[in-house]
Amino acid sequence: MYIDQVLKFADILIDYVRHVTTEIDALFADVLSDNGLTILQSRVLTEVKHANTITIGALADTLKLNKANVSNMCKKLAQAGFLNRFRDKNDERVVLVSLTEKGQETLKEIDQVIQSRYAQVMENTPPEDFEALQTGMDTIEALLARMHEANQNSKKEEHADE
């Protein structure tokens, strides 16, 4: 019976993630595409903004994406004028990125549109709803981390048996 619960949880989680992703795409895709960005590209720019200057490797780690994919995305964002790409003075192998003025202004514009669209909804949402959401997301994240650890341990055991 416990196996059925695990499989049911996996199905629910996958459906929920798909639904949330679809809704996020629908809410933000137009304002991003009006600025020449995808959701993932905007996430890259936002992370670069928070870091000010960041290596491609650290950015990939933060976003939990493949380094080569992040590198290619940063090249495209640099070609479009959103990012500066440059080599680390201490280690020429390391590529750093920072926002250009265009990148900074674009993020400001996006933030302003999103805030004007959704501020009223957020203001009318009780704080306890946000707390419940955060608690639920923290619980899911912790459970997924334990599942990931169990997966890694299982792989180690499989390799040890070989």
VMD Tcl script that builds the backbone (N, CA, C; Angstrom):
set m [mol new atoms 486]
animate dup $m
set s [atomselect $m all]
$s set {name element resname resid chain x y z} {
  {N N MET 1 A 0.817 -1.195 0.000}
  {CA C MET 1 A 0.000 0.000 0.000}
  {C C MET 1 A 0.864 1.262 0.000}
  {N N TYR 2 A 1.991 1.250 0.700}
  {CA C TYR 2 A 2.846 2.425 0.770}
  {C C TYR 2 A 3.392 2.788 -0.603}
  {N N ILE 3 A 3.691 1.785 -1.424}
  {CA C ILE 3 A 4.165 2.022 -2.781}
  {C C ILE 3 A 3.109 2.808 -3.563}
  {N N ASP 4 A 1.836 2.471 -3.391}
  {CA C ASP 4 A 0.763 3.202 -4.064}
  {C C ASP 4 A 0.767 4.673 -3.660}
  {N N GLN 5 A 1.042 4.960 -2.376}
  {CA C GLN 5 A 1.087 6.349 -1.905}
  {C C GLN 5 A 2.252 7.099 -2.553}
  {N N VAL 6 A 3.384 6.441 -2.679}
  {CA C VAL 6 A 4.549 7.072 -3.303}
  {C C VAL 6 A 4.237 7.406 -4.763}
  {N N LEU 7 A 3.662 6.437 -5.474}
  {CA C LEU 7 A 3.328 6.669 -6.882}
  {C C LEU 7 A 2.255 7.749 -7.030}
  {N N LYS 8 A 1.266 7.744 -6.142}
  {CA C LYS 8 A 0.225 8.764 -6.188}
  {C C LYS 8 A 0.821 10.148 -5.917}
  {N N PHE 9 A 1.717 10.236 -4.928}
  {CA C PHE 9 A 2.374 11.507 -4.632}
  {C C PHE 9 A 3.160 11.988 -5.848}
  {N N ALA 10 A 3.888 11.095 -6.495}
  {CA C ALA 10 A 4.666 11.474 -7.678}
  {C C ALA 10 A 3.759 12.016 -8.773}
  {N N ASP 11 A 2.643 11.350 -9.011}
  {CA C ASP 11 A 1.692 11.813 -10.028}
  {C C ASP 11 A 1.127 13.195 -9.683}
  {N N ILE 12 A 0.742 13.373 -8.420}
  {CA C ILE 12 A 0.190 14.657 -7.983}
  {C C ILE 12 A 1.229 15.756 -8.121}
  {N N LEU 13 A 2.445 15.476 -7.704}
  {CA C LEU 13 A 3.510 16.471 -7.759}
  {C C LEU 13 A 3.818 16.867 -9.203}
  {N N ILE 14 A 3.921 15.897 -10.083}
  {CA C ILE 14 A 4.203 16.180 -11.495}
  {C C ILE 14 A 3.072 17.002 -12.108}
  {N N ASP 15 A 1.821 16.632 -11.824}
  {CA C ASP 15 A 0.685 17.396 -12.342}
  {C C ASP 15 A 0.673 18.819 -11.795}
  {N N TYR 16 A 0.972 18.963 -10.515}
  {CA C TYR 16 A 0.980 20.274 -9.878}
  {C C TYR 16 A 2.065 21.153 -10.488}
  {N N VAL 17 A 3.260 20.616 -10.653}
  {CA C VAL 17 A 4.364 21.388 -11.234}
  {C C VAL 17 A 4.014 21.812 -12.659}
  {N N ARG 18 A 3.437 20.905 -13.424}
  {CA C ARG 18 A 3.031 21.232 -14.792}
  {C C ARG 18 A 2.001 22.361 -14.786}
  {N N HIS 19 A 1.029 22.277 -13.888}
  {CA C HIS 19 A -0.016 23.306 -13.805}
  {C C HIS 19 A 0.584 24.657 -13.396}
  {N N VAL 20 A 1.415 24.664 -12.368}
  {CA C VAL 20 A 2.026 25.912 -11.902}
  {C C VAL 20 A 2.895 26.520 -13.002}
  {N N THR 21 A 3.663 25.707 -13.688}
  {CA C THR 21 A 4.513 26.201 -14.776}
  {C C THR 21 A 3.678 26.813 -15.886}
  {N N THR 22 A 2.600 26.159 -16.242}
  {CA C THR 22 A 1.708 26.673 -17.282}
  {C C THR 22 A 1.110 28.017 -16.869}
  {N N GLU 23 A 0.683 28.111 -15.613}
  {CA C GLU 23 A 0.095 29.361 -15.118}
  {C C GLU 23 A 1.131 30.485 -15.077}
  {N N ILE 24 A 2.327 30.190 -14.628}
  {CA C ILE 24 A 3.384 31.209 -14.588}
  {C C ILE 24 A 3.688 31.687 -16.001}
  {N N ASP 25 A 3.806 30.748 -16.928}
  {CA C ASP 25 A 4.032 31.120 -18.328}
  {C C ASP 25 A 2.936 32.060 -18.815}
  {N N ALA 26 A 1.689 31.731 -18.525}
  {CA C ALA 26 A 0.561 32.540 -18.986}
  {C C ALA 26 A 0.565 33.934 -18.352}
  {N N LEU 27 A 0.960 34.030 -17.094}
  {CA C LEU 27 A 0.943 35.317 -16.397}
  {C C LEU 27 A 2.055 36.256 -16.836}
  {N N PHE 28 A 3.213 35.708 -17.174}
  {CA C PHE 28 A 4.377 36.557 -17.413}
  {C C PHE 28 A 4.921 36.526 -18.841}
  {N N ALA 29 A 4.495 35.582 -19.642}
  {CA C ALA 29 A 5.098 35.401 -20.972}
  {C C ALA 29 A 4.965 36.642 -21.849}
  {N N ASP 30 A 3.803 37.309 -21.823}
  {CA C ASP 30 A 3.627 38.452 -22.721}
  {C C ASP 30 A 4.537 39.618 -22.367}
  {N N VAL 31 A 4.654 39.945 -21.083}
  {CA C VAL 31 A 5.517 41.068 -20.701}
  {C C VAL 31 A 6.982 40.733 -20.982}
  {N N LEU 32 A 7.350 39.471 -20.824}
  {CA C LEU 32 A 8.724 39.074 -21.124}
  {C C LEU 32 A 8.981 39.082 -22.622}
  {N N SER 33 A 8.057 38.509 -23.387}
  {CA C SER 33 A 8.257 38.468 -24.839}
  {C C SER 33 A 8.237 39.879 -25.433}
  {N N ASP 34 A 7.459 40.798 -24.856}
  {CA C ASP 34 A 7.475 42.192 -25.307}
  {C C ASP 34 A 8.866 42.801 -25.135}
  {N N ASN 35 A 9.647 42.240 -24.204}
  {CA C ASN 35 A 11.005 42.715 -23.955}
  {C C ASN 35 A 12.061 41.791 -24.560}
  {N N GLY 36 A 11.613 40.841 -25.379}
  {CA C GLY 36 A 12.547 39.969 -26.080}
  {C C GLY 36 A 13.134 38.860 -25.240}
  {N N LEU 37 A 12.424 38.462 -24.183}
  {CA C LEU 37 A 12.953 37.461 -23.258}
  {C C LEU 37 A 11.993 36.289 -23.073}
  {N N THR 38 A 12.569 35.154 -22.719}
  {CA C THR 38 A 11.800 34.008 -22.239}
  {C C THR 38 A 11.813 34.048 -20.715}
  {N N ILE 39 A 11.024 33.201 -20.112}
  {CA C ILE 39 A 11.006 33.141 -18.648}
  {C C ILE 39 A 12.375 32.738 -18.110}
  {N N LEU 40 A 12.997 31.747 -18.728}
  {CA C LEU 40 A 14.306 31.304 -18.250}
  {C C LEU 40 A 15.358 32.399 -18.430}
  {N N GLN 41 A 15.310 33.113 -19.534}
  {CA C GLN 41 A 16.256 34.204 -19.731}
  {C C GLN 41 A 16.058 35.298 -18.679}
  {N N SER 42 A 14.808 35.591 -18.349}
  {CA C SER 42 A 14.560 36.599 -17.316}
  {C C SER 42 A 15.073 36.129 -15.970}
  {N N ARG 43 A 14.975 34.832 -15.730}
  {CA C ARG 43 A 15.501 34.270 -14.474}
  {C C ARG 43 A 17.015 34.431 -14.416}
  {N N VAL 44 A 17.681 34.205 -15.555}
  {CA C VAL 44 A 19.132 34.406 -15.620}
  {C C VAL 44 A 19.463 35.861 -15.291}
  {N N LEU 45 A 18.771 36.787 -15.945}
  {CA C LEU 45 A 19.035 38.204 -15.691}
  {C C LEU 45 A 18.785 38.579 -14.235}
  {N N THR 46 A 17.728 38.035 -13.659}
  {CA C THR 46 A 17.415 38.327 -12.256}
  {C C THR 46 A 18.512 37.820 -11.327}
  {N N GLU 47 A 19.002 36.619 -11.579}
  {CA C GLU 47 A 20.087 36.079 -10.747}
  {C C GLU 47 A 21.366 36.892 -10.901}
  {N N VAL 48 A 21.654 37.329 -12.124}
  {CA C VAL 48 A 22.834 38.172 -12.350}
  {C C VAL 48 A 22.658 39.497 -11.613}
  {N N LYS 49 A 21.454 40.044 -11.653}
  {CA C LYS 49 A 21.171 41.297 -10.939}
  {C C LYS 49 A 21.448 41.133 -9.442}
  {N N HIS 50 A 20.976 40.027 -8.850}
  {CA C HIS 50 A 21.177 39.796 -7.418}
  {C C HIS 50 A 22.655 39.650 -7.069}
  {N N ALA 51 A 23.404 39.035 -7.962}
  {CA C ALA 51 A 24.822 38.786 -7.695}
  {C C ALA 51 A 25.706 39.973 -8.087}
  {N N ASN 52 A 25.206 40.838 -8.946}
  {CA C ASN 52 A 25.959 41.951 -9.506}
  {C C ASN 52 A 26.922 41.454 -10.592}
  {N N THR 53 A 27.872 40.619 -10.233}
  {CA C THR 53 A 28.774 39.954 -11.179}
  {C C THR 53 A 28.888 38.511 -10.716}
  {N N ILE 54 A 28.805 37.566 -11.664}
  {CA C ILE 54 A 28.797 36.151 -11.290}
  {C C ILE 54 A 29.452 35.339 -12.398}
  {N N THR 55 A 30.074 34.244 -12.017}
  {CA C THR 55 A 30.653 33.350 -13.021}
  {C C THR 55 A 29.545 32.523 -13.660}
  {N N ILE 56 A 29.814 32.045 -14.860}
  {CA C ILE 56 A 28.855 31.177 -15.540}
  {C C ILE 56 A 28.600 29.927 -14.695}
  {N N GLY 57 A 29.662 29.367 -14.121}
  {CA C GLY 57 A 29.527 28.160 -13.293}
  {C C GLY 57 A 28.654 28.382 -12.076}
  {N N ALA 58 A 28.870 29.496 -11.381}
  {CA C ALA 58 A 28.059 29.801 -10.193}
  {C C ALA 58 A 26.609 30.063 -10.591}
  {N N LEU 59 A 26.414 30.713 -11.726}
  {CA C LEU 59 A 25.067 30.970 -12.215}
  {C C LEU 59 A 24.355 29.656 -12.537}
  {N N ALA 60 A 25.068 28.753 -13.193}
  {CA C ALA 60 A 24.495 27.434 -13.510}
  {C C ALA 60 A 24.132 26.688 -12.235}
  {N N ASP 61 A 25.006 26.740 -11.235}
  {CA C ASP 61 A 24.722 26.077 -9.955}
  {C C ASP 61 A 23.485 26.678 -9.288}
  {N N THR 62 A 23.396 27.991 -9.281}
  {CA C THR 62 A 22.262 28.673 -8.655}
  {C C THR 62 A 20.946 28.294 -9.330}
  {N N LEU 63 A 20.984 28.239 -10.667}
  {CA C LEU 63 A 19.779 27.925 -11.425}
  {C C LEU 63 A 19.528 26.428 -11.559}
  {N N LYS 64 A 20.507 25.619 -11.111}
  {CA C LYS 64 A 20.426 24.163 -11.221}
  {C C LYS 64 A 20.251 23.744 -12.684}
  {N N LEU 65 A 21.092 24.352 -13.537}
  {CA C LEU 65 A 21.086 24.060 -14.960}
  {C C LEU 65 A 22.476 23.646 -15.410}
  {N N ASN 66 A 22.535 23.028 -16.561}
  {CA C ASN 66 A 23.788 22.611 -17.157}
  {C C ASN 66 A 24.628 23.850 -17.499}
  {N N LYS 67 A 25.922 23.794 -17.171}
  {CA C LYS 67 A 26.812 24.937 -17.389}
  {C C LYS 67 A 26.876 25.327 -18.865}
  {N N ALA 68 A 26.927 24.354 -19.765}
  {CA C ALA 68 A 27.004 24.659 -21.198}
  {C C ALA 68 A 25.737 25.384 -21.666}
  {N N ASN 69 A 24.577 24.970 -21.167}
  {CA C ASN 69 A 23.322 25.631 -21.540}
  {C C ASN 69 A 23.285 27.076 -21.035}
  {N N VAL 70 A 23.748 27.275 -19.802}
  {CA C VAL 70 A 23.771 28.627 -19.238}
  {C C VAL 70 A 24.775 29.485 -20.012}
  {N N SER 71 A 25.897 28.919 -20.367}
  {CA C SER 71 A 26.892 29.652 -21.141}
  {C C SER 71 A 26.321 30.104 -22.481}
  {N N ASN 72 A 25.642 29.200 -23.189}
  {CA C ASN 72 A 25.019 29.553 -24.468}
  {C C ASN 72 A 23.949 30.620 -24.296}
  {N N MET 73 A 23.151 30.496 -23.234}
  {CA C MET 73 A 22.101 31.470 -22.989}
  {C C MET 73 A 22.716 32.843 -22.701}
  {N N CYS 74 A 23.791 32.865 -21.933}
  {CA C CYS 74 A 24.455 34.132 -21.618}
  {C C CYS 74 A 25.070 34.755 -22.872}
  {N N LYS 75 A 25.594 33.933 -23.767}
  {CA C LYS 75 A 26.116 34.457 -25.038}
  {C C LYS 75 A 25.009 35.158 -25.818}
  {N N LYS 76 A 23.845 34.520 -25.895}
  {CA C LYS 76 A 22.712 35.111 -26.615}
  {C C LYS 76 A 22.232 36.390 -25.932}
  {N N LEU 77 A 22.188 36.374 -24.598}
  {CA C LEU 77 A 21.760 37.562 -23.861}
  {C C LEU 77 A 22.774 38.696 -24.026}
  {N N ALA 78 A 24.051 38.353 -24.128}
  {CA C ALA 78 A 25.082 39.366 -24.370}
  {C C ALA 78 A 24.943 39.934 -25.783}
  {N N GLN 79 A 24.702 39.054 -26.763}
  {CA C GLN 79 A 24.521 39.514 -28.144}
  {C C GLN 79 A 23.305 40.433 -28.274}
  {N N ALA 80 A 22.286 40.173 -27.455}
  {CA C ALA 80 A 21.071 40.992 -27.475}
  {C C ALA 80 A 21.231 42.273 -26.651}
  {N N GLY 81 A 22.370 42.414 -25.967}
  {CA C GLY 81 A 22.654 43.635 -25.225}
  {C C GLY 81 A 22.215 43.657 -23.777}
  {N N PHE 82 A 21.778 42.516 -23.241}
  {CA C PHE 82 A 21.316 42.460 -21.850}
  {C C PHE 82 A 22.446 42.203 -20.850}
  {N N LEU 83 A 23.493 41.509 -21.281}
  {CA C LEU 83 A 24.585 41.115 -20.396}
  {C C LEU 83 A 25.931 41.562 -20.945}
  {N N ASN 84 A 26.863 41.794 -20.028}
  {CA C ASN 84 A 28.281 41.914 -20.351}
  {C C ASN 84 A 28.910 40.559 -20.042}
  {N N ARG 85 A 29.730 40.047 -20.940}
  {CA C ARG 85 A 30.508 38.826 -20.701}
  {C C ARG 85 A 31.974 39.207 -20.754}
  {N N PHE 86 A 32.737 38.755 -19.751}
  {CA C PHE 86 A 34.158 39.080 -19.748}
  {C C PHE 86 A 34.920 38.019 -18.967}
  {N N ARG 87 A 36.209 37.952 -19.226}
  {CA C ARG 87 A 37.079 36.968 -18.573}
  {C C ARG 87 A 37.542 37.495 -17.226}
  {N N ASP 88 A 37.697 36.581 -16.292}
  {CA C ASP 88 A 38.248 36.917 -14.987}
  {C C ASP 88 A 39.716 37.300 -15.169}
  {N N LYS 89 A 40.117 38.406 -14.596}
  {CA C LYS 89 A 41.502 38.873 -14.733}
  {C C LYS 89 A 42.499 37.914 -14.091}
  {N N ASN 90 A 42.070 37.198 -13.061}
  {CA C ASN 90 A 42.962 36.273 -12.354}
  {C C ASN 90 A 43.002 34.886 -12.979}
  {N N ASP 91 A 41.970 34.547 -13.740}
  {CA C ASP 91 A 41.897 33.225 -14.368}
  {C C ASP 91 A 41.132 33.358 -15.682}
  {N N GLU 92 A 41.859 33.401 -16.769}
  {CA C GLU 92 A 41.274 33.628 -18.096}
  {C C GLU 92 A 40.262 32.558 -18.501}
  {N N ARG 93 A 40.280 31.412 -17.833}
  {CA C ARG 93 A 39.320 30.351 -18.159}
  {C C ARG 93 A 37.928 30.659 -17.647}
  {N N VAL 94 A 37.835 31.529 -16.665}
  {CA C VAL 94 A 36.564 31.834 -16.001}
  {C C VAL 94 A 35.871 32.992 -16.714}
  {N N VAL 95 A 34.605 32.764 -17.070}
  {CA C VAL 95 A 33.787 33.805 -17.704}
  {C C VAL 95 A 32.833 34.381 -16.659}
  {N N LEU 96 A 32.817 35.700 -16.589}
  {CA C LEU 96 A 31.933 36.418 -15.676}
  {C C LEU 96 A 30.857 37.140 -16.484}
  {N N VAL 97 A 29.721 37.367 -15.861}
  {CA C VAL 97 A 28.651 38.134 -16.491}
  {C C VAL 97 A 28.116 39.175 -15.518}
  {N N SER 98 A 27.662 40.277 -16.082}
  {CA C SER 98 A 26.982 41.322 -15.319}
  {C C SER 98 A 25.939 41.934 -16.235}
  {N N LEU 99 A 24.987 42.640 -15.645}
  {CA C LEU 99 A 23.944 43.286 -16.440}
  {C C LEU 99 A 24.484 44.528 -17.138}
  {N N THR 100 A 24.024 44.742 -18.347}
  {CA C THR 100 A 24.263 46.009 -19.026}
  {C C THR 100 A 23.203 46.986 -18.555}
  {N N GLU 101 A 23.332 48.227 -18.995}
  {CA C GLU 101 A 22.296 49.208 -18.673}
  {C C GLU 101 A 20.960 48.766 -19.271}
  {N N LYS 102 A 21.000 48.219 -20.485}
  {CA C LYS 102 A 19.776 47.708 -21.123}
  {C C LYS 102 A 19.164 46.596 -20.278}
  {N N GLY 103 A 19.984 45.698 -19.750}
  {CA C GLY 103 A 19.495 44.612 -18.902}
  {C C GLY 103 A 18.849 45.136 -17.642}
  {N N GLN 104 A 19.484 46.125 -17.017}
  {CA C GLN 104 A 18.935 46.720 -15.803}
  {C C GLN 104 A 17.605 47.413 -16.084}
  {N N GLU 105 A 17.550 48.189 -17.146}
  {CA C GLU 105 A 16.327 48.912 -17.496}
  {C C GLU 105 A 15.200 47.951 -17.874}
  {N N THR 106 A 15.546 46.897 -18.585}
  {CA C THR 106 A 14.531 45.912 -18.976}
  {C C THR 106 A 13.927 45.251 -17.749}
  {N N LEU 107 A 14.762 44.860 -16.791}
  {CA C LEU 107 A 14.239 44.250 -15.564}
  {C C LEU 107 A 13.357 45.230 -14.799}
  {N N LYS 108 A 13.730 46.505 -14.769}
  {CA C LYS 108 A 12.903 47.518 -14.102}
  {C C LYS 108 A 11.543 47.625 -14.777}
  {N N GLU 109 A 11.532 47.663 -16.106}
  {CA C GLU 109 A 10.277 47.750 -16.850}
  {C C GLU 109 A 9.385 46.545 -16.571}
  {N N ILE 110 A 9.983 45.362 -16.591}
  {CA C ILE 110 A 9.227 44.135 -16.332}
  {C C ILE 110 A 8.652 44.170 -14.925}
  {N N ASP 111 A 9.479 44.557 -13.955}
  {CA C ASP 111 A 9.013 44.642 -12.569}
  {C C ASP 111 A 7.845 45.617 -12.436}
  {N N GLN 112 A 7.928 46.736 -13.112}
  {CA C GLN 112 A 6.859 47.738 -13.032}
  {C C GLN 112 A 5.548 47.207 -13.610}
  {N N VAL 113 A 5.632 46.524 -14.731}
  {CA C VAL 113 A 4.412 45.965 -15.344}
  {C C VAL 113 A 3.804 44.907 -14.429}
  {N N ILE 114 A 4.643 44.010 -13.928}
  {CA C ILE 114 A 4.151 42.939 -13.053}
  {C C ILE 114 A 3.545 43.524 -11.789}
  {N N GLN 115 A 4.212 44.514 -11.224}
  {CA C GLN 115 A 3.696 45.133 -10.007}
  {C C GLN 115 A 2.352 45.818 -10.271}
  {N N SER 116 A 2.231 46.516 -11.383}
  {CA C SER 116 A 0.970 47.205 -11.660}
  {C C SER 116 A -0.163 46.214 -11.918}
  {N N ARG 117 A 0.157 45.070 -12.499}
  {CA C ARG 117 A -0.879 44.073 -12.783}
  {C C ARG 117 A -1.350 43.321 -11.544}
  {N N TYR 118 A -0.403 42.999 -10.662}
  {CA C TYR 118 A -0.716 42.034 -9.610}
  {C C TYR 118 A -0.632 42.575 -8.183}
  {N N ALA 119 A -0.274 43.841 -8.013}
  {CA C ALA 119 A -0.146 44.397 -6.661}
  {C C ALA 119 A -1.451 44.300 -5.883}
  {N N GLN 120 A -2.561 44.605 -6.536}
  {CA C GLN 120 A -3.863 44.577 -5.860}
  {C C GLN 120 A -4.198 43.170 -5.378}
  {N N VAL 121 A -3.923 42.184 -6.214}
  {CA C VAL 121 A -4.189 40.788 -5.827}
  {C C VAL 121 A -3.347 40.423 -4.611}
  {N N MET 122 A -2.078 40.816 -4.645}
  {CA C MET 122 A -1.191 40.483 -3.535}
  {C C MET 122 A -1.607 41.196 -2.250}
  {N N GLU 123 A -2.005 42.466 -2.378}
  {CA C GLU 123 A -2.426 43.230 -1.205}
  {C C GLU 123 A -3.684 42.651 -0.576}
  {N N ASN 124 A -4.548 42.040 -1.386}
  {CA C ASN 124 A -5.802 41.480 -0.887}
  {C C ASN 124 A -5.671 40.028 -0.436}
  {N N THR 125 A -4.459 39.510 -0.471}
  {CA C THR 125 A -4.218 38.135 -0.016}
  {C C THR 125 A -3.728 38.188 1.423}
  {N N PRO 126 A -4.407 37.492 2.323}
  {CA C PRO 126 A -4.008 37.533 3.735}
  {C C PRO 126 A -2.594 36.996 3.952}
  {N N PRO 127 A -1.852 37.587 4.869}
  {CA C PRO 127 A -0.485 37.145 5.149}
  {C C PRO 127 A -0.395 35.658 5.512}
  {N N GLU 128 A -1.431 35.146 6.179}
  {CA C GLU 128 A -1.402 33.728 6.557}
  {C C GLU 128 A -1.452 32.813 5.327}
  {N N ASP 129 A -2.030 33.294 4.225}
  {CA C ASP 129 A -2.008 32.515 2.984}
  {C C ASP 129 A -0.578 32.391 2.458}
  {N N PHE 130 A 0.167 33.497 2.513}
  {CA C PHE 130 A 1.564 33.461 2.075}
  {C C PHE 130 A 2.397 32.564 2.984}
  {N N GLU 131 A 2.121 32.628 4.283}
  {CA C GLU 131 A 2.840 31.787 5.230}
  {C C GLU 131 A 2.549 30.319 4.967}
  {N N ALA 132 A 1.282 29.989 4.702}
  {CA C ALA 132 A 0.913 28.601 4.402}
  {C C ALA 132 A 1.576 28.126 3.110}
  {N N LEU 133 A 1.602 28.989 2.095}
  {CA C LEU 133 A 2.275 28.642 0.845}
  {C C LEU 133 A 3.760 28.378 1.078}
  {N N GLN 134 A 4.400 29.269 1.831}
  {CA C GLN 134 A 5.831 29.102 2.102}
  {C C GLN 134 A 6.088 27.813 2.876}
  {N N THR 135 A 5.260 27.532 3.853}
  {CA C THR 135 A 5.414 26.296 4.631}
  {C C THR 135 A 5.243 25.079 3.723}
  {N N GLY 136 A 4.233 25.108 2.876}
  {CA C GLY 136 A 4.010 23.994 1.953}
  {C C GLY 136 A 5.169 23.808 0.992}
  {N N MET 137 A 5.668 24.909 0.437}
  {CA C MET 137 A 6.801 24.808 -0.493}
  {C C MET 137 A 8.057 24.315 0.219}
  {N N ASP 138 A 8.276 24.782 1.449}
  {CA C ASP 138 A 9.425 24.306 2.231}
  {C C ASP 138 A 9.312 22.810 2.496}
  {N N THR 139 A 8.102 22.338 2.793}
  {CA C THR 139 A 7.871 20.919 3.045}
  {C C THR 139 A 8.145 20.097 1.795}
  {N N ILE 140 A 7.658 20.566 0.651}
  {CA C ILE 140 A 7.906 19.861 -0.611}
  {C C ILE 140 A 9.398 19.837 -0.914}
  {N N GLU 141 A 10.067 20.966 -0.732}
  {CA C GLU 141 A 11.501 21.036 -1.002}
  {C C GLU 141 A 12.287 20.073 -0.108}
  {N N ALA 142 A 11.932 20.015 1.164}
  {CA C ALA 142 A 12.616 19.109 2.090}
  {C C ALA 142 A 12.361 17.653 1.722}
  {N N LEU 143 A 11.125 17.341 1.361}
  {CA C LEU 143 A 10.797 15.972 0.961}
  {C C LEU 143 A 11.555 15.583 -0.303}
  {N N LEU 144 A 11.600 16.475 -1.271}
  {CA C LEU 144 A 12.335 16.185 -2.506}
  {C C LEU 144 A 13.830 16.025 -2.235}
  {N N ALA 145 A 14.366 16.798 -1.316}
  {CA C ALA 145 A 15.780 16.648 -0.960}
  {C C ALA 145 A 16.042 15.282 -0.346}
  {N N ARG 146 A 15.130 14.823 0.515}
  {CA C ARG 146 A 15.291 13.485 1.117}
  {C C ARG 146 A 15.162 12.399 0.051}
  {N N MET 147 A 14.236 12.601 -0.895}
  {CA C MET 147 A 14.073 11.631 -1.981}
  {C C MET 147 A 15.327 11.610 -2.868}
  {N N HIS 148 A 15.886 12.787 -3.120}
  {CA C HIS 148 A 17.118 12.868 -3.916}
  {C C HIS 148 A 18.258 12.133 -3.205}
  {N N GLU 149 A 18.368 12.348 -1.912}
  {CA C GLU 149 A 19.407 11.663 -1.135}
  {C C GLU 149 A 19.211 10.149 -1.175}
  {N N ALA 150 A 17.961 9.699 -1.044}
  {CA C ALA 150 A 17.672 8.263 -1.120}
  {C C ALA 150 A 18.043 7.718 -2.496}
  {N N ASN 151 A 17.786 8.493 -3.527}
  {CA C ASN 151 A 18.142 8.099 -4.883}
  {C C ASN 151 A 19.652 7.960 -5.028}
  {N N GLN 152 A 20.390 8.928 -4.513}
  {CA C GLN 152 A 21.857 8.876 -4.582}
  {C C GLN 152 A 22.394 7.675 -3.802}
  {N N ASN 153 A 21.828 7.420 -2.619}
  {CA C ASN 153 A 22.261 6.273 -1.818}
  {C C ASN 153 A 21.967 4.962 -2.531}
  {N N SER 154 A 20.825 4.890 -3.190}
  {CA C SER 154 A 20.454 3.693 -3.931}
  {C C SER 154 A 21.434 3.440 -5.073}
  {N N LYS 155 A 21.822 4.517 -5.766}
  {CA C LYS 155 A 22.791 4.382 -6.859}
  {C C LYS 155 A 24.148 3.909 -6.334}
  {N N LYS 156 A 24.559 4.431 -5.190}
  {CA C LYS 156 A 25.837 4.024 -4.588}
  {C C LYS 156 A 25.798 2.548 -4.236}
  {N N GLU 157 A 24.673 2.088 -3.659}
  {CA C GLU 157 A 24.531 0.681 -3.295}
  {C C GLU 157 A 24.565 -0.207 -4.524}
  {N N GLU 158 A 23.912 0.248 -5.597}
  {CA C GLU 158 A 23.912 -0.532 -6.840}
  {C C GLU 158 A 25.327 -0.692 -7.387}
  {N N HIS 159 A 26.105 0.383 -7.343}
  {CA C HIS 159 A 27.478 0.336 -7.854}
  {C C HIS 159 A 28.382 -0.488 -6.931}
  {N N ALA 160 A 28.071 -0.473 -5.650}
  {CA C ALA 160 A 28.863 -1.256 -4.708}
  {C C ALA 160 A 28.652 -2.753 -4.914}
  {N N ASP 161 A 27.449 -3.120 -5.349}
  {CA C ASP 161 A 27.131 -4.531 -5.585}
  {C C ASP 161 A 27.763 -5.065 -6.862}
  {N N GLU 162 A 28.188 -4.177 -7.744}
  {CA C GLU 162 A 28.752 -4.627 -9.024}
  {C C GLU 162 A 30.159 -5.144 -8.887}
}
mol reanalyze $m
mol bondsrecalc $m
mol representation Tube
mol addrep $m
